[in-house]
Amino acid sequence: MNSIQIPVGISDFERIRENNYYYIDKSGLLIDMLKEEMDQVMLITRPRRFGKTLGMSMFSSFLDIRKDSGKLFKGLKIAEHKDICQNWMNKYPTLFLSFKDVDGMNFENAFALLKFGISLFCDEHSYLESSDLVTDTQKKIFHRLREQTATITDVQSSLLILMNMMKRYYGKPVVLLIDEYDVPIAKASSNGYYKEMLEVMKAMLSAALKDNSALKFAVITGCLKIAKESIFTGTNNFVSDTIATTRFNEYFGFTQQEVDKILKDAGMEDKKAVIKEWYDGYQFGGCDVYCPWDVMNYFQDLKRNPDAKPISYWKNTSDNAIIRSFIDQLGSTISKKLEMLMAGESIDQQIEENLTYDYLHSSEENFWSILYLTGYLTQDKVNNSGETMSLKIPNKEIKEIFETTVKNWFNDQTQMIDRKALFAAVWNGDSKTLTAQISKLLRMTISYHDYKEDFYHAFLAGIFAGAGYNVQSNKEHGEGRSDIVIINEYEGKVAVFEVKCSKKAKELEQDCEKAIQQIKEKMYAKEYEDEYEEVFCYGISFYKKRCMVVM
């Protein structure tokens, strides 16, 4: 394995280049955007963890008039375009802000973080406050912003004030770069202060983007295009680039060619198939891309341990709660489609790109649109027609996230349901009631293993988990391994379950008998006979969402 420095968690372009971290050349984005005169507001929306922040950092390094970036871009594609470098490199005052950390359980805390972020930028440009080229009024507002004593009105006008000051100081209009513009609104929607935060962000962005003579052009990134919020209404020359209608396909995410290069440079060509299975599959426009966050994290793990298994790196970084919130609300309405997706099939849905955070949960269509726009589903490149889009789960990582979410949802649901009759049936040997009760729960579930035996095994264990019972799965005893053993320590009782998966509904009963016969032949109950008062042996067979229990 070759020694290359993997920049996991580093989104600062200058730091990556100066410290010789491994870098996939994405400077073609600069070429595509700057080959013609820019005088517009460009909104680029992509899912989290697809390189938006690094791309914006590269943009800032290339344009910022305060810097000398020639060495950083040496050897990259953009360096071959002398005309673009001559006209744009370090030629414009550049205002680069990120709103990714503006979060809080209430408006006061989130607003304080917003003020803090603006104050850091003011501190970085402290020279503006002492310049004779800016007005006294601008200096006073700048001072309040820098000292974090700013009013809401100051914050709402902050970008406009800063850009006007920079234009006066440098004698040139300002390039505005805003990363993760929609995070404050998304967090506000989740925590109950949506209207307050929307008012601030809408006024701030509107002032900066609409009829602002200090603006050269703006590039804004986010996860969703929330045009319905009227944030961008009336903005001159507004252009959006989304995963459905995109010009910049290959610049956010890794292409197959780029992943092949990383594999070769790292000496890990043998990992090609597993990386593709786990982290590929996203369709941005007509381009197939990998999630770069996952690829780099897995390479980092492989450097430490060549036998490392792929895992879900998205699990703790993206807002997976959105899936759970919709399942809680829509449950039975979307269960069939979720089962189809987790079985590897596609579903046809109408997609709405212009969403609004306060109405995210207003319809089932919004659910599928959100999952598509945030990267949990992707466009199936085979079946697309008319007004609908064919959607599928992109890869094994995202499938695992769905399965974990559904499993946790079911476990939580079962905790809220009165299961006294079910448990009483187990300890009374009442197989008829047990069949009815388990069948009732089974109809509530969302299958995530295409009705295979491991799905039913997890389903049955989940019923008893967290209910005070000692649940043992696949424990070796007797002359083999029984599927599930439930121990009632308080009453001194044990229930042994052997699970079968029937191929036809009419085979349920005979498969139950086979399970009972297996318990007898393998002597699964023998080790419990001396220690416990009663041992109940159950054969249980499943067919889709039907079951039968025999004692």
N, C-alpha and C positions, 0 to 999 in steps of 0.2 A: 504493500500500500504506500503510495507516494504521500509525502508530507506537504499538504496544502493547508493554509489557514482558513478555516470556515467562519465567516462573519455572522454567526447566529445572534439574532437580536440587535444587530447594528444596522441602523438605517441612515447613518451619517455618511454621505458619499466621500467627503474629504477624509474622514477617519479611515475608511476602507482603503482608499487609494494611497494615503500617506503611510499606512502601516502594512502595506503589501498584503492585505487580505484578498482572498480569492473573489474575483468579480466577473460576472457575466455582463458583457458589454451591452448596455441598453441605451447608449448615446444616440442610436438611430431615432429615438423619440425626439431629440433636439433637432435632428435633420428634418424629420417630417413636419415638425411644428414651425420651424423657423425658415424653411426654404422660401416661404412667401411672407410678405409683410404682415405682422400680427397686429391687429387692432380690435380684438374681440375678447369676449369672456368665454372661456372654454371650461365646461364642467365635465370631469372624467369620473365615472362611477365604476367601481370594482368591489368585489368582496374584500373583507378584511384579509390581511396577510398575503396580499398579492403584489407587494412592492410599490405601493403608491407613495409612501413616505420617502423611500430611497430615491424614487424617480423625481420627486419634488426637490429633494436635497441636491440632486445632480443639477436640476434646472437652476436652483439658486446659486450654486457654485459657478456655473457657466456664465451667468448673467451679471452677478453682483459687481458693481462698479468699484467697490472697496477692495476687491481681491485681484490676485494675479494667478489665474488657474491653468495656465498653459501646461505645466508639468502634470497636473492631475488628469488631463485629457490626452496626454501623449500616448500614442499607440491605440487609441480608441477610434471608432469609425468617424466620429465628428471631426477629428483632427485632419482627415483627408479633405474636408470641405472648407477650403481656405476662405472662400467668400463669406460663408456663414460665421466662421470664427472672427473674421475681420470686422464684420458688421455688428456682431452680437456679444462676443466673449468679453465679459467684464466691462460692458459699455453702458449699463443702465442701473440706476438705483433700484434695489430689489427688496421688497418687504415680504418675508417668508414667515408665516405663522402656522402653528398647528393647534387645533382645538381638541386633539384626541384625549387630553387629560382633564377636560372640563366636565367634571362629574360631581355628584353629591346627592345625599338623601333628601335634601331640601334646596330651595332656590338660593337661600343665603349662602350656603356652602359652595354651591356650584358657581354663583356669581363671584364669590371671593377668589375661586381658582381662575376664573376668567380674567379678573383684574390682575392677579398675580402673573399670569402669562403675558399680558400686555405690558406690565411693569418691567419684566425681564427684557422685552424687546426695547423698551424705552431706555433701559440701562445700557443696553448694547449700543444704542445710538445717542448716547448722552451728549455728544458734540452738538446735537441740534439745539439743545436748550441754551447753549452759550453763543450761538451764532448770531451775528448781526443781520443775517439774511432773512430771518424769520420774524414774525410779528410778536409783540409782547403778549397779545391774547393767546396766540398759539403756544408760547412758552409757558404761560400759566396753566393751561389745560395739560400740556405735556408733563409739567411738574407734578400735577395731581395724579396723572396716570402712572408716573414713575414711582411716586410715594405711596401708591395704593389708597389714596384718599379720594379717588375719583367718584363722581356721582354716576347714576345710571345714564344720564344724558351725556356725560363725558365719555363713558364707555361706548354708547351708541354712536358717537361721532368720532371715536378714536382712530379708526382706520383712515377716515377722510382727513383728519388733522395731521396724522403722521405722514400721509402721502403728500399733502400740500407742503409740509415743512421740508420733506426730502426733495420735492421738485424745486422749491426755492433754493435750497442749499446746493444741489447739483446742476440745476438749470436744465434738467431733463425730466420727462414724465416717468412714472414709477411702474415697474412690473410687480404685480401683486400675486403672490402664491399662497393659497390657503389649503392646508391639508386637513382632511377629516372634518369638513365643515358641518356635517350633520350630527356629529357625536353629541354636542350639548343638547340638541333637540330630542334625540333618541333617548338619552338618559333622563331628560326632563319628563318625557312621556311615560317612562317606566316608573318614575318616582313621584308623579303627581304635581309637578309645577310647570307643566307644558306651556300654558298661556304666557306666563311670566318670562320664561326663557325665549320663547318664540318672538315675543315683542322686542327683546334686546337684540337677538341675532338678526332678525329681519331688518331692523333699523340700521344696525351696524353694516351689514352687507349691502343694503340698498343704497346707503349714502356713499359707499366706496365704489359701487359698480355702475350706478346710473348717472349719466351726464356728468362724470367727474373728469375735468380737464387735466387733472394730475395723473390720470391712469393711462399707461401705455397699452398694456393688456393684462388680463388676469387668467390664471389657471387654478382651478379649484377641484379638489378631489373629495370623494365621499363614498358611502356605501349605497345610498339611495338618491334618486333624483326626485326631490320633493318640490317640484315646480308649483304644485297646488297650494303650497304655503305662501305663494306670491313673493317669495324671496327674490326671485329673478325676473318677476314680471316687469316689463318695461325696460329691461336691460338691453342696451344697444348691442347688436351683433352677437347675440347669445348663441352658442353652439354646444350641444351635449354629445358625449361619446360614452355609450353604455355597452354592456356586454352583448346586447342584442343588435345594436346599430353602431358599429365601431370602426374606426380607422386605425386604431393603435393596438391591434390584436396581440402582437408578439411582445409588446413592451411591458406587460403586466402579467407575470407568470413565466415559466420556462417552457420553451418549445422542445420537441423531441431532439432536435439537433443540439440544443444547448445542454440537455441532460446527458446525451451521449458524450459530449465533450467533457463534462464534469466527471463522468464515469471513467473516461480514458485518463484524464489528468490525475484522478485520485487512485487509479489502478483498481477500480471496483467494477469492471465490466460484468462480472458474474452476478451483480445485484440488479441488473437491468430489468428483468422480468418482475421481481418483487416490488421495485420502486414504481413501475408502471401500474401494477395491479392496485397498489395502495394510494398513490398520489397523483395519477394522471386522470384524464377524462373530462376536463372542463372545456366547454366550447364557448369561446369568446368570438363572436362573429362566426367566421368560417375557420378559425384557428383552434387547434387542439393544444391545450397547455396544462402543465403541472403546477401545483401549488408550490411556490419557491420556499415558503416557510417550512413546509414539511420535508422537502428534499434536502435542504441544508441541515435541518435538525437531525435527520436520519444519517446523513454523512458524518455529522459530528459524533453521533453515537457509534457509528461503525469505526471511526478513528480510535475510539476508546476501547471498543470491543468488536472485533471483526465478525463475531457471531450474533451481534445484536439483532433482535427481531423488530420489524416495523411496528409502530404504535400510532395512536391518534394524537398528534401534536396539537390539533385544533381544539381538542376537548376542553382545555383549560384556558384558551385564549379568545375564542369567539363567543358570542352571546347565544349559546345553545338553548337558553331558556325560552327563546321565541318558539321553538318546536313544542316544548312542554306546555306553554301557555295556550297555544291553539288546540293541542290535544285535550287539555282540560276543558276547553270551551266547546269544541266541535266533536270530540270523541267519536260517537257512532257515525256521524256524517262523513268523516274522512277516513274511517278505519279501513274500508275496503281498498281505497286507493293507496293508503300507506302499505297495506299488505302486498299489493301488486308491485309497488316500488321496491320493497325490501326483498321481494322474490326475483328481482332483476328485470322486471317488466317496465314499460313506459306508460305514462298517462297523458292524455291530451287535455290541456287547460288553456284558458284565455289568460294572458299576462297583461297586467297593468303596470307600466313603468313609472307613471306619475302618481306616487302614493303620498299619503299624508299621515304623519305619525299618530294623530289623535283618532284616526279611523282604521288603524291597522287591523283590528279585530272585528271589523264590521261585516266581513263576508268571508266565505270560503275561498273565493277568488283571490282575495288579498293574501291568504295563507300561502297558496301556491306561488303567487307572485313574489312574496317575501323570500320564500325558500330558494327560488330561482335567482333573485337579485343578490342574495347574500351568499350564494355558492353551495347551498345544501342540495340543490338540484341543478341539473344542467340540461342544455338543449340536446335532444337526441338528433344526431345528424341524419337519421334515416327517415323518420316519419314526421314531416312538417306539412301542414296544410292550412290554407285560409287564415281565419282569425285566431286559431288556436296554435299552441306550441306543444310539441311532444317532449315531455320531461322525463328524466331518469336520474337515479343516484349516480354520481360520477365515478366513485371508486370505493374500495374496501374500507378506507378510513371513515368516510361519511356514512356508509352503511352501518358501521359499528356505533357511530354516534346516535343514529336513529334507533338501533336495537337497544342501546343502553337507556336512552330516553324512554322508550316504550316499556321496557322492563321495569324501570323505576316508577313510571306512571301506574302500571298495573299493581305493583307492590303497594303503592300508596293507596290506590283505590280499594284494594282488598282490606286494608287496615280500617277503612271507614265503613265497610259493609258488615252487618251482623252475621257472623259465621257460627253462632252458637249451635244451630241445627246441624251444620256440617260436622263440627267437632264432636258433638254428641253422637252422631251417626258413626263416626270412626270408632269411638270407644264403646259403642253398644253393638257393633257388628251389624249395623243396619245398612246393607249394601244398596238397597233400593233408594233410601233417602240420600245416601252418599252420591249415587249416580245423578240424582236430580240436582243436588246442590253444586256439585262440580260442573255439571253441564251448564248451569245458570252462570257461573263465573266464566266458563269457557266462552260463552257467547259474548261476554263483555270484552274479551281480550282482543288485542291486535297482534296477529301472528307475525313473528319476525324470523322464522326459520322454515317457511314454506311447509308447515305441518310435518316436519320430520320429528323423529323420536326425541332429539335433544331439546326441541321446543317444548314438547309436552313434559319432559323431565323438569325443565326449568319452571314451567308453569305450575306443576304440582308442588315443587319445593317452595315456590313463592307463596303459595296459599298459607303454608304453616310458618314460614319464616317471619320473625318479629311478633309472633302470637304467644311467645312464652314456651314454645316447644323446642327441644333439641332435635335438629334436623341433620341427618347424616345422608350423604349422597355417594353412591357407588362404593360403599365400604366393603372391604373384603372380609367375609366370614363364611362359615360353613365350608362349602366346596366351590365358592365363586363369589360374585359381587351382586348384591341386590341393588335395585335402582335407588329407592328412597326408604329410609327408616325414620319414623317419627316416634320420639320417646316422651312419654308423659310421666316425668319423674314424680310428680305429686301423688298421682294415683297408682303408680307402679305398673303402667301399661305401655305396651309397645305396638306400633303398627308397621308392618313391613309391606311395601308396595313394589310390585314388579310391573313395569310399564311396557305396553306393546303399542305398535302403530299399525292399525288395520289398513289394508289396501281397498276394502269395500265395506260399506255400512253393514251388510249382512254377515260379515266375518267378525263383528265385534265380540259376540258371545264366545265363539270358539277360540278367539285369541286370548280372551280372559281366562278360559280354561287352560290354555297353554301356559299362561303366566303362573297360574296356581300350581300346575304340574312342575314347573321349573323351580318354584319356591320349595316344593316338597323334595324334589330330586337333589337340589343343591343344598338343602338343609339350612336355608337362610335364617330360620327362626330358632335354631337349636341353641345358639349361644345366649339367647335371652331367657330361656325357659327356667333356669334356676334362679335368676336374679329378679325377675319381674313376675307380678301376679298373673297377668294375662298378656298373650301375644296374639295379635290379630294379623292375619295374612290376607292381603288383597291382590287380586289380579285386576289390572285396569287397562283397558284398551281404548284408543282414541281413533276417530276417523273425522278429519277436518274439525268441525266444531261440535261433534257429538262424542259421547263417551259412554262406557258401561263399566260398572264395578261389580266384581264377584268376590265373595269371601270364601 
